[in-house]
Amino acid sequence: MDHTIYLALGSNLGDRSANLKAAVASLPPDVTVLAESPVYETKPWGLADQPDFLNLALEGKTQLTPLALLARLKRLETQLGRRPSVRYGPRLIDLDILFYDALVANTPQLTIPHPRLHERAFVLVPLADIAPDFIHPALGKSVRELLAGVDAGGVKRYG
C-alpha cells in the first residue's frame, strides 16, 4: 500500500543546492517524489553561529513503514556525507519526516508529525507551497493556518 509522506530537506555546508538535488535524486525507488517546493534560504535555527540553510519540502509516496523510512533517510544522509555533529549544528544534508499519511505516533525512535514543524517557518513556508490545505493530524490546523502563526520574515526564496 502506498503512503503519502511529506519530507523537509535542508543543507548549510558545501554546495547546498547540489546537496538538496542529490538527496531528492537519491530517494527513488523507496520514495516516489510527487511534488517539490521551491528552495528557500533561511537563517539557522537553534544554533545561530553557522551558515544559512537552503530548505525545501516535498510530497512523496512510499510503501516503507515509518521506521523503515526513517532508517532509509538516515542511511541516505550518511551516504551523502553527513557526519555526527552538535544538535542543530551545521550539516551537509538533513532529511526529516514531517507527515506520514495522517499518522500520529510517538516512539523513542520517531515522532510523527515532526514535533516542532508548527514552530518553524523554514519548514512551513516550503510546505505551504505544495500542501497548504493538509491538516496537521494532531493540531487540527492546515499548513496554511500554521504558517499564519509564525514569523516567516527570515525565509527568502532562493535563486
C-alpha positions in Angstrom: 0.0 0.0 0.0 1.2 3.5 -0.9 1.5 6.0 1.9 1.6 9.8 1.4 4.6 11.4 3.1 5.9 14.9 3.4 9.6 15.5 4.0 11.7 18.5 4.8 15.3 18.8 3.4 17.9 21.2 4.5 21.6 21.9 3.9 24.1 24.5 5.0 27.5 23.1 4.2 29.3 22.7 0.9 27.3 23.2 -2.3 23.9 23.5 -0.6 21.9 23.4 -3.8 23.7 20.3 -5.1 23.3 18.6 -1.8 19.5 19.1 -1.9 19.4 17.9 -5.6 21.4 14.8 -4.7 19.1 14.0 -1.8 16.0 14.3 -3.9 17.5 12.3 -6.7 18.5 9.5 -4.3 15.0 8.9 -2.8 13.7 6.6 -5.5 12.8 3.8 -5.7 11.8 3.8 -2.0 10.2 7.2 -2.3 8.4 8.4 -5.4 8.5 12.2 -5.4 5.1 13.8 -6.4 5.7 17.4 -5.6 8.7 19.6 -4.7 8.6 23.1 -3.3 10.9 25.9 -4.4 14.1 26.3 -2.5 14.3 28.8 0.3 17.3 30.4 2.1 16.9 30.6 5.8 18.8 31.7 8.9 19.9 28.8 11.2 17.5 27.7 13.9 18.7 26.6 17.4 22.4 27.4 16.9 22.9 30.8 15.3 26.6 30.8 14.6 26.7 28.8 11.4 26.0 29.3 7.6 22.5 29.9 6.3 20.4 26.9 5.2 18.8 26.1 1.9 15.5 24.3 2.6 12.7 22.6 0.6 9.7 20.4 1.2 8.5 17.5 -0.9 5.5 15.2 -1.1 6.1 11.6 -1.9 4.6 8.1 -1.9 6.3 5.2 -0.2 5.5 1.6 0.7 8.0 1.7 3.6 6.8 1.7 7.2 7.5 4.9 9.2 10.6 3.3 10.9 11.9 1.8 7.6 11.5 5.2 6.0 13.4 6.8 8.9 16.2 4.2 8.6 16.3 4.8 4.8 16.6 8.6 5.3 19.4 8.2 7.9 21.3 5.9 5.6 20.9 8.4 2.7 22.2 11.3 4.9 25.3 9.2 5.7 25.8 8.3 2.0 25.6 11.9 1.0 28.3 12.8 3.5 26.5 13.9 6.8 28.6 13.3 9.9 27.6 13.3 13.5 27.6 16.9 14.9 26.2 19.0 17.7 22.4 19.2 17.9 21.0 21.9 15.5 24.6 22.4 14.2 25.7 22.7 10.6 25.1 19.8 8.3 25.6 18.8 4.7 22.1 17.3 4.5 19.2 16.9 6.8 16.1 14.8 5.9 13.1 14.9 8.2 9.7 13.2 8.0 7.1 15.8 8.6 3.9 13.8 8.0 3.2 10.1 7.1 -0.5 9.9 6.0 -2.5 11.2 9.0 -0.4 9.1 11.4 0.2 10.4 14.9 3.0 8.3 16.5 5.4 8.9 19.4 8.0 6.3 19.9 11.6 6.5 21.3 12.9 6.4 17.6 10.4 8.6 15.8 7.7 11.2 16.4 5.2 11.9 13.6 4.1 14.5 12.8 7.5 16.1 13.3 7.3 17.6 16.8 8.4 21.1 16.1 7.3 21.7 12.5 4.5 24.0 13.6 7.0 26.4 15.1 9.4 26.5 12.1 8.9 29.0 9.3 11.7 27.3 7.3 9.5 24.1 7.2 6.1 25.7 6.9 6.9 28.2 4.0 8.0 25.5 1.6 5.4 23.0 2.8 2.7 25.6 2.2 3.8 25.8 -1.4 2.9 22.1 -2.0 0.3 21.3 0.7 -1.4 24.4 2.0 -4.6 22.6 2.9 -3.0 19.5 4.5 -4.4 19.2 8.0 -1.9 18.5 10.8 -3.4 15.4 12.3 -2.5 16.3 15.9 -3.2 20.0 15.9 -6.2 20.0 13.5 -5.0 23.0 11.6 -4.0 23.3 7.9 -0.4 24.1 6.9 -1.6 27.5 5.8 -3.1 28.2 9.2 0.1 27.0 11.0 2.2 29.3 8.7 0.0 32.3 9.6 1.0 31.7 13.2 4.8 32.1 12.7 7.1 34.9 11.7 8.3 33.9 8.2 10.3 37.1 7.7 13.7 35.3 7.6 12.6 32.8 4.9 13.6 34.0 1.4 13.0 32.4 -2.0 16.4 31.2 -3.3 17.7 31.6 -6.9 
